[in-house]
Amino acid sequence: MYNSMRFSRNGVFEYEKRNDLISRISYIDRETGTDITLPVEHTDNTFKEEVTYTALTFDGYVAQEPTTQTIEITVGENHVIFYYV
């Protein structure tokens, strides 16, 4: 959640949000369940940040809806999956 916490002179706690959280995007063949390409990882996401990802284009595949996904970054698993046929 937070990387650091400081107690300021005026008696207020100051927090710095974590900015080292990971999100992973997978591109999966719907029929076989296998990866079309290696998952992409972003390692510099900030806690509570909203990020939007769009399906990539691959020769011989068509992305299924939704082709755009938005997630809010948490300290848990931040995983987006795009399916293709």
C-alpha positions as CSV (number, residue, x, y, z in Angstrom):
1,M,0.0,0.0,0.0
2,Y,2.5,2.6,1.1
3,N,6.3,2.7,0.8
4,S,6.9,5.1,3.6
5,M,5.2,6.9,6.4
6,R,6.5,10.1,8.0
7,F,5.2,12.1,11.0
8,S,5.4,15.8,10.1
9,R,6.1,18.6,12.5
10,N,2.5,19.7,12.5
11,G,1.4,16.3,13.8
12,V,0.2,14.9,10.5
13,F,1.2,11.5,9.1
14,E,2.4,11.7,5.5
15,Y,2.3,8.6,3.3
16,E,3.9,7.8,0.0
17,K,2.0,5.4,-2.2
18,R,3.8,2.3,-3.4
19,N,4.9,2.7,-7.0
20,D,6.5,-0.7,-7.5
21,L,3.4,-2.9,-8.0
22,I,3.2,-5.3,-10.8
23,S,0.5,-5.8,-13.4
24,R,0.6,-8.6,-15.9
25,I,-1.2,-8.9,-19.3
26,S,-1.8,-12.3,-20.9
27,Y,-2.8,-13.0,-24.5
28,I,-4.5,-16.4,-24.6
29,D,-5.8,-18.6,-27.4
30,R,-9.4,-19.3,-26.4
31,E,-9.5,-22.7,-28.0
32,T,-6.3,-24.1,-26.6
33,G,-5.8,-22.0,-23.5
34,T,-2.2,-21.4,-24.4
35,D,-0.3,-18.1,-24.5
36,I,-0.1,-16.5,-27.9
37,T,3.0,-14.6,-26.7
38,L,4.7,-14.3,-23.4
39,P,2.8,-12.3,-20.8
40,V,3.8,-8.6,-20.5
41,E,4.7,-7.3,-17.0
42,H,4.7,-3.7,-15.9
43,T,6.6,-3.2,-12.7
44,D,6.1,0.5,-12.0
45,N,2.4,0.8,-11.1
46,T,1.3,2.9,-8.3
47,F,-1.2,1.7,-5.6
48,K,-4.8,2.7,-6.4
49,E,-3.8,3.8,-9.9
50,E,-6.2,3.1,-12.7
51,V,-4.5,1.6,-15.8
52,T,-6.1,0.7,-19.2
53,Y,-4.7,-2.0,-21.5
54,T,-5.8,-2.7,-25.0
55,A,-5.5,-6.1,-26.8
56,L,-2.6,-6.4,-29.2
57,T,-2.9,-7.6,-32.8
58,F,-1.5,-11.0,-33.8
59,D,-1.4,-12.5,-37.3
60,G,-4.0,-15.2,-37.6
61,Y,-6.0,-14.2,-34.4
62,V,-9.0,-12.0,-33.7
63,A,-9.3,-10.5,-30.2
64,Q,-12.6,-11.2,-28.4
65,E,-14.5,-8.5,-26.5
66,P,-13.6,-6.8,-24.3
67,T,-10.6,-5.5,-26.2
68,T,-9.9,-2.8,-23.7
69,Q,-9.7,-3.4,-19.9
70,T,-9.2,-1.0,-17.0
71,I,-8.1,-2.1,-13.6
72,E,-7.3,-0.4,-10.3
73,I,-3.8,-1.4,-9.0
74,T,-3.8,-3.2,-5.7
75,V,-1.2,-5.0,-3.6
76,G,-2.7,-8.3,-4.8
77,E,-2.8,-9.8,-8.2
78,N,-3.2,-7.3,-11.1
79,H,-3.8,-9.6,-14.1
80,V,-5.6,-8.7,-17.3
81,I,-6.3,-11.5,-19.8
82,F,-7.2,-11.0,-23.4
83,Y,-8.7,-13.9,-25.4
84,Y,-8.3,-14.6,-29.1
85,V,-9.8,-16.9,-31.6
